[in-house]
Amino acid sequence: MANARSRYDTIAGYLQRAHEVQAGLFYGKPCLMLQGHAFAAYQPVAMAFRLHGRSLALALALPGAKGWDPRYADRSVPGWILIPVEQVLRWDRLALDAVRCAREASARRISYTVPPQPAIVAAPPPSNPASLAQRFASAVAAGFRSFTLSSVERP
C-alpha cells in the first residue's frame, strides 16, 4: 500500500533527523535501528515495533495487532508486535515509544514479557439518599457543628 510506505518513510525521516536513528535492513525488511539494534520494521501490510512494558500491553490491545517474528510468519518473538495498516495513524506514537524502549534496552536489562493486568478492585456500593443522610447525621453528632458552603462564619 503506497500510503503505508510513504507513512513509514516519513516516520523514518523524522526519527533519523531527531533521534539519531539509522535506516537499514532486518532480515531483508526495511527497518529502523538505534545503535545497531532494530526496533521497527516495515512490511507491505503492517509495521512491526519492539516494545516493552505498558507500551507493549497497549499496542497488543489495538485491533489486528499480533506478535511478530522477522524470520518466520507463524511465530512471534517477545517484544515484537505487528500493527496492521488499518492502524497507520498510530504508527507515529508507536515509533516514538519504540525509540524510547530501544534507548532503555541499551541502558539496562529489559523484560519483553507482557505485564500482567492490574487486579480489578470492586467499587464501593453506590450511596442512596438514606445512607448519605445517616452519614451526615453521624458526622454532626460527632462534633461537626455546622455545614456551610460559604467561607464566612455566622455566629
N, C-alpha and C positions, 0 to 999 in steps of 0.2 A: 504494500500500500504506500503510495507516494507521500501522503500526508504524514504517516508514521515515520518514514525515513527522514523526511525533512524536519520533523519534530526532534528525532534523535540527533540529527546534525546540529540543530540549534542548541540543544542541551549540551552536546559535546563541545561546541564552540564556546559557549559561556563558561563551562567548567574548566576548559583549557586556559581561558584568559584569567578567570577569577580565583581558581582554586589549585593551580599547579598540577593539573591532571593531564595525562598523556593519552592519546588515542592509539589503539593497536588492534591486534587480532588475538582472540581467545578461542583456541580450538577451531580456527577458521571463521570465527564470527567477529564482526566489528565490536570492539569493546572500549571501555574507558578504564584507565589504570592509574593508581596512585602509588608511587614508589615501587613500580613493577608488579603490583598486585591488582588483578582485575576486580572491579566492584560493580560494574554494569556492563551488560552486553545486549546487542540488538539482534532481533530475529524479525523476519518479514511480517509476522503476525503478532509480535509481542516484544516486550523489553524485559530483561531479567536484571534484578538487583540483588546485591548481597547485603543483607540487613541483619540486625540482631535486636534483642530486647523488645521494647514496646513498638518500635518501628516495624519489626517483623510481624508481630501479632496484629497490628493494624492493617498491614498490607495483605496478610492472609485473609482478612475479613472482607476484602474487596471482591465483588462478583467476578468470577472467572479466574481468580488468582490461584496458583498452584505451585508446588515445589518444582525445582528445575535442576537438571544436570547438564552441563555443557557437552558432555560426550555421548550420553545415552538418553534417548527420548522417553524411555519408560521408567527412569529412576529420578531421584532428586537428591541433591547434596544439601546438608544442613546449612541454613542461612540464605541459600539462593532461592529466589521466588520469581516466577514468571507472571508478569502483569500483561493481560491481553490488550490489543489495540483499542478495544472499546473503552478502556480506562486511560487513554492517551493524555487526557488533561491532568491526570495525577502523576504523570511521569516526572514533571519538574520537581515536585516536592520529594518524591521518592529518590530522585537522583541526588538531591542535596542531603537527604537522610543517609544515602549510601556513602557519600563522601565523608560525612561525619562518622559513620560506622567504620569506614576504612581507616580513618585517622586514629580512632580509638583502638582498633585492632592492631595498628602498628605500634601504639604506645604501651598497650598492656594486653594480657590474655583475655580473650572474649569467648563467651559461650554463644553458640549459634542455635541453641535449642529454643523452642517457642516457650516464652514464660507462661506459667500457669495462670488461669483466670482467677481473679480475686474471689474470695468466698462471698456469697450473696448474704447480705445482712438483712434480717427481717425488719421491716419498718414498724414503728410503733402503731398501735391501732389508732384510727382517726378519733379525734375528740368530738364528743357530741355536746350540745349546749348544757346538759345537766352536769356532765363531768367537769366542764370548764367552770361552771358556777361553783361547784364543790371545791375545786382547787383555789379559786379566788377567795371563797369564804374561809378556807383554812389558812390562806396567806394573811387575810385581815385578822383572823383570830390569833395568829402567831405574832402580831405586833406591827403589821403593815397597816398603819392608821388610815392613810388616805391615798387615793389613787387619782392623780390629776394629770392631765396632758400638757398643762402649761408649766413653765419654769418658775412662775411667780407663786410663792406660798401664800395661802389665805389663812387668817387667824381662826 
